[in-house]
Amino acid sequence: MSNLPGNADIIVLGAGVAGLSAACFLSEAARVLVLERESQPAYHSSGRSAALYIRGYENPVVSALTGAGAEFLFTPPVDFAEAPLVHPRGSVTLAEPGSEPALARHLERWHAVCPGLTTIMPAEALDRVPILRRECIAAAAYDPDWYSVDVHALIMGYRKAVLRGGGAIVTHAAVRGIRHSDGLWHIDSSAGTARAPVVVNAAGAWAGAIGDLAGLGDVPLAPLRRTAVLVPAPVGYADWPVVHTMAEDLYFKPEGNGLMLCPEDEVPSEPCDAQPEEIDVARTVERFVELTTLAVPRLLGRWAGLRTFAPDRRPVTGFDPRAEGFFWLAGQGGFGVQTSPGLGRYVAGRILDAAPADPAIDVARFVHA
Ligand SMILES: Cc1cc2nc3c(=O)[nH]c(=O)nc-3n(C[C@H](O)[C@H](O)[C@H](O)COP(=O)(O)OP(=O)(O)OC[C@H]3O[C@@H](n4cnc5c(N)ncnc54)[C@H](O)[C@@H]3O)c2cc1C
């Protein structure tokens, strides 16, 4: 028996931050149905992120998409969320002995996008984060333009907008079959069958599998596992900036009642409910203890999530040139939260208003008609 609310104008597959943000903006002018396999939205990557907004991140394309969503995140519509979605956090980049040239290149690379990014004396780094070991700081930089995102509020805001626009989000709806006939996509799921002329593939690490179901599986997307560890924090930690190493092998930041540590690992994985490996957890703590004076007597938590990348580490979006009405929204890597308003609005523009494609993020760079 089907519990789906009939047909829709657009069916979005996946209720992570990508699918929900697209559905939010699409709902302004279309009847949207979101299908999610799990019992709740954001169960996978979107609920496991570091929740950061970093203006100068990954590459110029991602950076521009991040900037495109800034206005929405910093001044959301009045009825979107009850409290601010972003909070200032800042970041300290740590260059250990030997990494000074890499820090100089980092400053050069991001200077135009992050005008506040400047070098600071080791003493200032210590002043901002007193647990750092002095001997580990050969040089440092500070960037005020890093923010914490309230991901729960963001997800709830997107969800509310979909429902208010007359759309529906159906959980426990695992998509098992996808076929196109008579101008409609027929989506078979564990909650029943739904039909729409347009389908948006926002299935995160499973976007490739959804492509396979539709017979379009050769878009290169690689899920990479990333580990996170939560350790007890000392007094006064709550306002600390994010600290990240120039070697890109650790960052840590205040998170709830502790410090979240991340080894910035990227381990190829099948799409799955990712779990942390003990060895990665141990190495993360070891590296943290090397850089700081804080003892870690116990862990408060640990988790892992998948970050899914195209080879050029840019999103994969747009209508598949081989299949009418099949829209890709995948490859959000480590920036899916911060780019979600920019990408969500872009998707709505492409689908509802036939806005031109941005070749830098279009699926056409990988597949042809
Ligand atoms: C440790 C870590 C730190 C991160 N830090 C940041 C950060 O600071 N800032 C930032 O912007 N990003 C960060 N990210 C990246 C960010 O979390 C992702 O880019 C983003 O969550 C991807 O969203 P998504 O909606 O594409 O994927 P997901 O959240 O995984 O959503 C995809 C959904 O599709 C559903 N689905 C899959 N297959 C099917 C099917 N067959 N039928 C129905 N539903 C299906 C899944 O159940 C899932 O809910 C981080 C990620 C990790 C793991």
The ligand as an ORCA input file, in Angstrom:
! r2SCAN-3c Opt
* xyz 0 1
  C      33.132     14.939      9.500
  C      32.521     15.861      8.477
  C      32.694     17.230      8.601
  C      32.078     18.101      7.696
  N      32.171     19.442      7.923
  C      31.512     20.304      7.115
  C      31.515     21.691      7.391
  O      32.090     22.145      8.376
  N      30.833     22.529      6.542
  C      30.153     22.050      5.447
  O      29.590     22.847      4.708
  N      30.150     20.723      5.172
  C      30.798     19.844      5.968
  N      30.769     18.510      5.707
  C      30.162     18.050      4.459
  C      28.659     18.011      4.532
  O      28.245     17.317      5.689
  C      28.130     17.317      3.268
  O      28.643     17.957      2.118
  C      26.626     17.374      3.178
  O      26.045     16.911      4.364
  C      26.114     16.550      2.002
  O      24.717     16.623      2.025
  P      23.844     15.635      1.160
  O      22.435     16.056      1.375
  O      24.384     15.586     -0.214
  O      24.127     14.180      1.769
  P      23.407     13.406      2.968
  O      23.248     14.253      4.168
  O      24.148     12.132      3.155
  O      21.959     13.139      2.411
  C      21.689     12.187      1.401
  C      20.393     11.503      1.789
  O      19.965     10.664      0.733
  C      19.326      9.555      1.309
  N      19.293      8.442      0.366
  C      20.336      7.794     -0.192
  N      19.916      6.796     -0.970
  C      18.575      6.805     -0.930
  C      17.569      5.991     -1.513
  N      17.858      4.955     -2.324
  N      16.258      6.281     -1.229
  C      15.934      7.321     -0.429
  N      16.871      8.116      0.159
  C      18.163      7.858     -0.078
  C      20.191      9.231      2.502
  O      19.526      8.442      3.453
  C      20.559     10.615      3.003
  O      19.711     11.055      4.037
  C      31.341     17.598      6.597
  C      31.172     16.221      6.468
  C      31.745     15.354      7.399
  C      31.513     13.888      7.252
*
